[in-house]
Amino acid sequence: MSTEKIDEKLRQEIARLERSGTSAQRLPVIIEHGDSANVTGRDIGAMETQVRAAQAPLLKRLGDIGAGNVQQMVLANAVSADLTPDQIRTMASEPAVKRIVWNVAERVTL
């Protein structure tokens, strides 16, 4: 499958889960759509319509594989979801997917 679409930190977390025997655990991810909206000017409504239409097959696929907590992020042309490692690999094989990143808060210290 297309693991190059899976961000390195997410790949590392998937490997950790699989080593520990908890590969059924869902991870929060952001799936970036490969197509960009072709809207000129400031027509946000037209952009939203285009993005929602482009993301429709991706949302259907997420529903088909049993993804949890699916939310569209129209302005970012992305979708967030909770997926198992196998579901992440399945989505990475989708041609419309540009990249999948782990949606985890980073702790920053000074």
Secondary structure, DSSP 8 states (H G I E B T S, - for coil): --GGGB-HHHHHHHHHHHHHT-TT--EEEEEEES------TT-HHHHHHHHHHHHHHHHHHHHHTT-EEEEEEGGGTEEEEEE-HHHHHHHHTSTTEEEEEE--------
